[in-house]
Amino acid sequence: GAGLREVIRTDATGRRISTFIGDPSATWAPFQAVSRKVAGIKQ
């Protein structure tokens, strides 16, 4: 599917390591500001 998926593994010392697999742009797209271009400046 779209978005990121978290994979948690444990290293040799017992610490939990989180790794994210997937497309970050698909995950953050709803939070990104809409880009606007300046068409002109009124004087």
Summary of the structure (lengths in Angstrom):
residues: 43
radius of gyration: 19.6
end to end distance: 49.6
largest distance: 66.8
contacts: 53
relative contact order: 0.25
helix: 19%
strand: 33%
